[in-house]
């Protein structure tokens, strides 16, 4: 990874046109040649960037491309340009480097990736192990119960012997309710398990999603992830 701190200007052209006036910024160049420009303030997102796959070039005053970039950006006597050209489109990011304060390269090695805690897979695992949270007398049938349009997160049987389809989200919105609706409509066509009712389970549920879910006869279940994590069962489950 290469990190440049410089007084720079930038111009992006292609599917959209955008420009950055001259200011001190951080330019991050990754091993795949993707190029991102950051300011000190603001959010985590770069101000402008060129994503891989792309080709990155350094262009100095001796380069045959230099004059074309100068004319495009309207500058004169810029010491160095960086030009990133997208491989699969006509997008171009030109960066004028007026003064370079720092230019360093680092070998970061292989990254193991982000280990996320509290994702939907964890919620599904813990609820399957603690299925009684979904209702008294509830028994697990299996996780990832198959349907023609994709698996239901959990299929269970309640204390009255009826099948229950449980759809799990971290943050429950209307799209999740619609998904559960489609699952239940299909499952209720199967005479071997019908009637199938639905439970919409999430850490948070929007008021609109709760209203829609209850209007369609679904129960809403709020999942307390930290509590579920602390009460993790030591019992072995088949699914």
SEPA-224695 format. One line per field, with one value per residue (C-alpha): x, y, z; residue in three letters. Coordinates in nm, 4 decimals, always signed. Example, Ala and Ser with C-alpha at 12.3 -4.5 7.8 and 13.67 -1.06 7.14 Angstrom:
<atoms>
c1 [+1.2300  +1.3670]
c2 [-0.4500  -0.1060]
c3 [+0.7800  +0.7140]
aa [ALA  SER]
</atoms>
This chain:
<atoms>
c1 [+0.0000  +0.1237  +0.0207  +0.0833  +0.0188  +0.0186  -0.1271  -0.3414  -0.6269  -0.8362  -1.0679  -1.2907  -1.4530  -1.6656  -2.0035  -1.9975  -1.7829  -1.6429  -1.3503  -1.1612  -0.9865  -0.6321  -0.5901  -0.3777  -0.5133  -0.4202  -0.4006  -0.4164  -0.3066  -0.3756  -0.1921  -0.4668  -0.3948  -0.7257  -0.6793  -0.8691  -0.8480  -0.9278  -0.9505  -0.8764  -1.2385  -1.5584  -1.6758  -1.4908  -1.5746  -1.3131  -1.3803  -1.3095  -1.1704  -1.1054  -1.1894  -1.0114  -0.9681  -0.7804  -0.4400  -0.2442  +0.0348  +0.2665  +0.2975  +0.5741  +0.6504  +0.8595  +0.5692  +0.3812  +0.0543  +0.1479  +0.0244  -0.3133  -0.3750  -0.2601  -0.5036  -0.7849  -0.7419  -0.6540  -0.3285  +0.0286  +0.3634  +0.2291  +0.5314  +0.3562  +0.0244  -0.1314  -0.3725  -0.6027  -0.7902  -1.0698  -1.0126  -1.3810  -1.5114  -1.4018  -1.3709  -1.0507  -0.9248  -0.6503  -0.4711  -0.2382  +0.0325  +0.1554  +0.3679  +0.4310  +0.4768  +0.5062  +0.5216  +0.5510  +0.4943  +0.4012  +0.3597  +0.0553  +0.0613  -0.2487  -0.5517  -0.7617  -1.0774  -1.3317  -1.4668  -1.8203  -2.0113  -2.3876  -2.4598  -2.7780  -2.6022  -2.5188  -2.8736  -3.0044  -2.7643  -2.8496  -3.2250  -3.2128  -3.0331  -3.2765  -3.5910  -3.8101  -3.7559  -3.9953  -4.2727  -4.3571  -4.3375  -4.1558  -3.9429  -3.6812  -3.7390  -3.4285  -3.2344  -3.2301  -3.5538  -3.5699  -3.8387  -3.8447  -3.7462  -3.4775  -3.4416  -3.6426  -3.4037  -3.5738  -3.8632  -4.0133  -4.3252  -4.5144  -4.6836  -5.0065  -4.8217  -4.8363  -4.5371  -4.3797  -4.1545  -3.9135  -3.7376  -3.4421  -3.2918  -3.0530  -3.2680  -3.6175  -3.7734  -4.0608  -3.8470  -3.8015  -4.1767  -4.2350  -3.9770  -4.1520  -4.4841  -4.3551  -4.2161  -4.5401  -4.7506  -4.5425  -4.5190  -4.8947  -4.9420  -4.7811  -5.0605  -4.8096  -4.7085  -4.9910  -5.0985  -4.7700  -4.7633  -4.4809  -4.2599  -4.0562  -3.7523  -3.4908  -3.2807  -3.4820  -3.8029  -3.9202  -4.2731  -4.3782  -4.2482  -4.4211  -4.7522  -4.7258  -4.6208  -4.9047  -5.1529  -5.0469  -5.0861  -4.7179  -4.5775  -4.2875  -4.0019  -3.7245  -3.3919  -3.1497  -2.8213  -2.6071  -2.8539  -2.8743  -2.4962  -2.4605  -2.7143  -2.5618  -2.6577  -2.3957  -2.6311  -2.5450  -2.7904  -2.8147  -2.8616]
c2 [+0.0000  +0.3479  +0.6507  +1.0005  +1.3221  +1.6100  +1.9401  +1.8117  +1.8778  +1.6109  +1.5749  +1.2745  +1.2305  +0.9571  +0.8388  +1.1425  +1.4538  +1.5787  +1.7917  +1.8733  +2.2115  +2.2301  +2.1288  +1.9053  +1.5497  +1.1846  +0.9684  +0.5943  +0.3569  -0.0126  -0.3100  -0.3551  +0.0070  +0.1402  +0.5010  +0.6868  +1.0495  +1.1416  +1.4639  +1.4943  +1.5686  +1.4003  +1.0408  +0.7217  +0.7549  +0.9003  +1.2324  +1.0733  +0.7439  +0.5047  +0.1441  -0.1599  -0.2882  +0.0156  +0.1231  +0.3833  +0.5935  +0.8663  +1.1444  +1.4031  +1.6985  +1.4728  +1.2335  +1.2586  +1.2493  +1.5475  +1.8283  +1.6629  +1.6406  +2.0001  +2.1169  +1.9035  +2.0308  +2.3876  +2.4019  +2.4901  +2.3660  +2.0937  +1.8879  +1.5487  +1.3914  +1.0595  +0.9221  +0.6259  +0.4860  +0.2323  -0.0918  -0.1534  +0.1978  +0.5408  +0.6762  +0.8662  +1.0156  +1.2762  +1.3978  +1.6972  +1.6771  +2.0290  +1.9499  +1.6062  +1.6112  +1.2348  +0.9342  +0.5920  +0.2326  -0.0536  -0.4262  -0.5122  -0.8825  -1.0996  -0.9732  -1.2375  -1.0312  -0.8867  -1.1102  -0.9808  -1.0388  -1.0165  -1.0842  -1.2641  -1.6019  -1.5617  -1.4576  -1.7604  -1.9948  -1.8669  -1.8595  -2.2166  -2.3205  -2.1185  -2.1765  -2.1354  -1.7603  -1.7821  -1.9201  -2.1660  -2.5258  -2.4337  -2.7100  -2.6719  -2.8510  -2.7202  -2.4116  -2.3018  -2.4846  -2.5075  -2.3505  -2.2991  -1.9324  -1.9804  -2.1118  -1.9915  -1.9043  -2.1341  -2.3757  -2.4769  -2.6393  -2.4593  -2.5973  -2.6589  -2.8642  -2.6000  -2.5158  -2.1746  -2.0033  -1.7574  -1.4913  -1.3249  -0.9822  -0.7593  -0.4571  -0.5487  -0.3459  -0.3817  -0.5867  -0.8528  -0.8723  -0.9117  -1.1923  -1.3750  -1.3260  -1.5000  -1.7895  -1.8429  -1.8280  -2.1062  -2.3180  -2.3065  -2.4766  -2.7882  -2.9924  -3.1875  -2.8860  -2.6324  -2.4231  -2.2353  -1.9088  -1.6569  -1.4840  -1.1806  -1.1658  -0.8895  -0.6823  -0.3783  -0.3528  -0.0321  +0.0873  +0.0486  -0.3100  -0.3972  -0.2563  -0.4517  -0.7731  -0.7622  -0.6753  -0.9962  -1.2026  -1.2351  -1.2138  -0.9713  -1.0892  -0.8604  -1.0412  -0.9300  -1.0453  -0.9895  -1.1819  -1.4653  -1.4771  -1.5009  -1.7820  -1.9863  -2.3494  -2.6210  -2.8784  -3.0300  -2.9651  -3.1414  -2.8287]
c3 [+0.0000  -0.0877  +0.1188  -0.0144  +0.1769  -0.0690  -0.1795  -0.4628  -0.6994  -0.8682  -1.1631  -1.2321  -1.5732  -1.7273  -1.6045  -1.3778  -1.3584  -1.0287  -0.9212  -0.6015  -0.5595  -0.4334  -0.0685  +0.1520  +0.1399  +0.1798  -0.1315  -0.0712  -0.3487  -0.2959  -0.4410  -0.7036  -0.8163  -0.6869  -0.5785  -0.3039  -0.1908  +0.1715  +0.3685  +0.7389  +0.8242  +0.7158  +0.7203  +0.6364  +0.2660  +0.0308  -0.1400  -0.4759  -0.5941  -0.8802  -0.8021  -0.9414  -1.2044  -1.3238  -1.4507  -1.2550  -1.4044  -1.2797  -1.5350  -1.5129  -1.7457  -1.9728  -2.0354  -2.3695  -2.1712  -1.9581  -2.1832  -2.2407  -1.8659  -1.8122  -2.0779  -1.9340  -1.5785  -1.6750  -1.4779  -1.5656  -1.4384  -1.2069  -1.0898  -1.1073  -1.1997  -1.1059  -1.3623  -1.2920  -1.5921  -1.5462  -1.7365  -1.8158  -1.8833  -2.0002  -1.6452  -1.5652  -1.2393  -1.2759  -0.9624  -0.9703  -0.7042  -0.6294  -0.3256  -0.1757  +0.2025  +0.2502  +0.0178  +0.1841  +0.0830  +0.3150  +0.2663  +0.4768  +0.3944  +0.3709  +0.5602  +0.7428  +0.6965  +0.9369  +1.2110  +1.2604  +1.5805  +1.5939  +1.2266  +1.1175  +1.1142  +1.4836  +1.5676  +1.3807  +1.5610  +1.9075  +1.8457  +1.7160  +2.0358  +2.2492  +2.0455  +2.3522  +2.3120  +2.0166  +2.2343  +2.5093  +2.3952  +2.0748  +1.9182  +1.6469  +1.3158  +1.1425  +1.0418  +0.6758  +0.5950  +0.2124  -0.0061  -0.3862  -0.3363  -0.0745  +0.2793  +0.5767  +0.8602  +1.1125  +1.0953  +1.4289  +1.5756  +1.8507  +2.1602  +1.9634  +1.6987  +1.4257  +1.2060  +1.2515  +0.9936  +1.1546  +0.9473  +1.1229  +1.0540  +1.2442  +1.1663  +1.0598  +0.7815  +0.5373  +0.2948  +0.5626  +0.6223  +0.2494  +0.2432  +0.5275  +0.3497  +0.0378  +0.2406  +0.4313  +0.1143  -0.0404  +0.2745  +0.3270  -0.0110  +0.1361  +0.2926  +0.5013  +0.7103  +0.6671  +0.8431  +0.8802  +1.0728  +1.0717  +1.3258  +1.2245  +1.4546  +1.4708  +1.7066  +1.6022  +1.4005  +1.2387  +1.3261  +0.9610  +0.9480  +1.2761  +1.1500  +0.8226  +0.9981  +1.2477  +0.9709  +0.7950  +1.1090  +1.1931  +1.5412  +1.5995  +1.8204  +1.9470  +1.9883  +2.2596  +2.1093  +2.4181  +2.6338  +2.3802  +2.3526  +2.7294  +2.7482  +2.4661  +2.4998  +2.5352  +2.3840  +2.0466  +1.7643  +1.4295  +1.2191]
aa [UNK  UNK  UNK  UNK  UNK  UNK  UNK  UNK  UNK  UNK  UNK  UNK  UNK  UNK  UNK  UNK  UNK  UNK  UNK  UNK  UNK  UNK  UNK  UNK  UNK  UNK  UNK  UNK  UNK  UNK  UNK  UNK  UNK  UNK  UNK  UNK  UNK  UNK  UNK  UNK  UNK  UNK  UNK  UNK  UNK  UNK  UNK  UNK  UNK  UNK  UNK  UNK  UNK  UNK  UNK  UNK  UNK  UNK  UNK  UNK  UNK  UNK  UNK  UNK  UNK  UNK  UNK  UNK  UNK  UNK  UNK  UNK  UNK  UNK  UNK  UNK  UNK  UNK  UNK  UNK  UNK  UNK  UNK  UNK  UNK  UNK  UNK  UNK  UNK  UNK  UNK  UNK  UNK  UNK  UNK  UNK  UNK  UNK  UNK  UNK  UNK  UNK  UNK  UNK  UNK  UNK  UNK  UNK  UNK  UNK  UNK  UNK  UNK  UNK  UNK  UNK  UNK  UNK  UNK  UNK  UNK  UNK  UNK  UNK  UNK  UNK  UNK  UNK  UNK  UNK  UNK  UNK  UNK  UNK  UNK  UNK  UNK  UNK  UNK  UNK  UNK  UNK  UNK  UNK  UNK  UNK  UNK  UNK  UNK  UNK  UNK  UNK  UNK  UNK  UNK  UNK  UNK  UNK  UNK  UNK  UNK  UNK  UNK  UNK  UNK  UNK  UNK  UNK  UNK  UNK  UNK  UNK  UNK  UNK  UNK  UNK  UNK  UNK  UNK  UNK  UNK  UNK  UNK  UNK  UNK  UNK  UNK  UNK  UNK  UNK  UNK  UNK  UNK  UNK  UNK  UNK  UNK  UNK  UNK  UNK  UNK  UNK  UNK  UNK  UNK  UNK  UNK  UNK  UNK  UNK  UNK  UNK  UNK  UNK  UNK  UNK  UNK  UNK  UNK  UNK  UNK  UNK  UNK  UNK  UNK  UNK  UNK  UNK  UNK  UNK  UNK  UNK  UNK  UNK  UNK  UNK  UNK  UNK  UNK]
</atoms>
